[in-house]
Amino acid sequence: MRAPLENEFSWSLSRARTFEDCALKYWFHYYGSWGGWEPDAPSEVRELYLLKNLTNLHLIAGDTVHRAIQRALEDHARRKEPDPEKLVQWCKAEMQRAVHESLEEAWRERPKQCARLFEHHYGPKPQREFLVRIAKKIGDSIRRFFTSPAFGLIRETDPGEWLPMETLDTFQFEGTKVYAVPDFACRHRGEVILLDWKTGQPDERNADQVVLYALFAAARWGADPDRVRGAPVYLLNGGGFEPRPVTPEDRTRVADMVRRSIAAMRGRLKDPVTNAAEREGFAPSPGHACRSCNFRGVCAHAR
């Protein structure tokens, strides 16, 4: 009999943003839903777990593009020329599979493996025009990647200089496990270059993400932080990028941000040592964001 999984405290930018959006949403996601995968989980915990795993078509599109680019990089590393159009078709098939899984409710048995769409659960159900726009976004993102300066850099870099990455990877920050891994990293002309694919519009918050990746590179690969440069790559804008140095001031600022965020999260816990949390310690922040919250159907404060 396997030991039960431990709900270990960790930190990530997405976790921090959830906490900033609404502390109650944060509790639903990271504590109230914990253990909902077990067959004997209480019904309310199971429901929160299913809601936690809701996704939407924009998120699925972004994830599919990321996976397609990863497939292309793996082909390129094996000296096999990637085929952009085949990847576009693969992405569209993955989107169709996700929609089918959601409609067929395959997620009831396999919530982590099968898509459950926010649009199907809460509505409105996606219209054909919306699906066409999503498909175009995917196709444009893939095709522009292959003509982008970012892919140009990758092609001129020997795969032996690429740095190994896991889908989920962590480093230790003052005793706390922090999740952070860029989409691509390599050694290039004496520097470490970090790139992150984006299928949305430019967001100034991504500057902090790049700095966090630099902290990751120093901790995991022993990179000299003064020789690390990084950039988000906005594929719909052509895939251009301007890797900028991560300065000591950047690193200090982001380290302070992470430190404050961890302290705020831990300050809500009933017992920080065991990571025990009670719902009463996490006040809601009702507002416009409730409309896109996975948990709005079970939250009495949702607007």
Steps between C-alpha positions, in 0.01 A plus 500: 500500500650831394540783746264795444643795309611791714366846423838671500523878495666638186503821301457595135398812312165347410440408864590853606265653244216276616561612859502866393180459300301345784616326816190279505562387143854420611366288787257316270779424253786399729329376817126439470546278194791302647437125492204535264651237270454227762202268439376549857543880505210697653262626233580868563874433468445297182295785352771756575758271343293468184451877486871558557568303183267707283678657207396714205564514130756780520703306758478179301608684185805644679594164649460327164726754327762453773491122457522531123809721526654249738440227241663721237805558720534128564489436124755773437735355763482165316590678173148440373346805333169588672193543278300808607182397319499153654538662842211736428282203412617315811403801712154517345450128564602551864246782534227285349590219738473735798158625391380142448629389842320787666170435322521127574589575867800269493643720777266343754726194508829666404487868598875553470530334161181613327392855426198657667425833341389805696286588196308172531462516878396863545431614145458653262585208277753601234355603166654405168641850446688477828638156416619632163685785676666256738607278211645803320686606814657154523596492132646850508700423816656184356580645159648819643717299736677338205569836335586675824834639620461270802507189282788656309700511823409139576612385156839663535557343843632146527251279693792403720483854637130473587437479872291211635152583625213309652133578446487598866823588672588675822773668694535582867445857611580551869361157584189519277456297184443739209364386163657677204621366168536686167379350174848505348850566631843472346858612537584752230823694462588471866152586626190309602197598288149434638192516276132457580233458231192719531182461295332806652570870494798666672468519879739701714475240776703263284811703582491359854458150355824537303687612812362202690630273225842657546490408870404149391792485254746605770366247752450202266774539240756706687466781247670829576194724558688793347531300177134406472264668254137421443190608311139407437435411136160623382426271208200690367719809479750322278713320756755775539683528828741728681683300766603747764753454778357414840661760724581463871223754563254280308600197702471685831159640407355164394656316796333755731170449319521123537597536866204728576259279308611187686464680833148618410391149399650339807343768717153367412579144604371343817830313535787605269707199608249247367353732232157465661242756388141572599253668267420771756853634467453590133264788435337533156556792262176510300500702182528487124746208510231273647354453152808307388563318830480120491339497843225754445231230508586401859591843636227695676698821443528472121356787298 
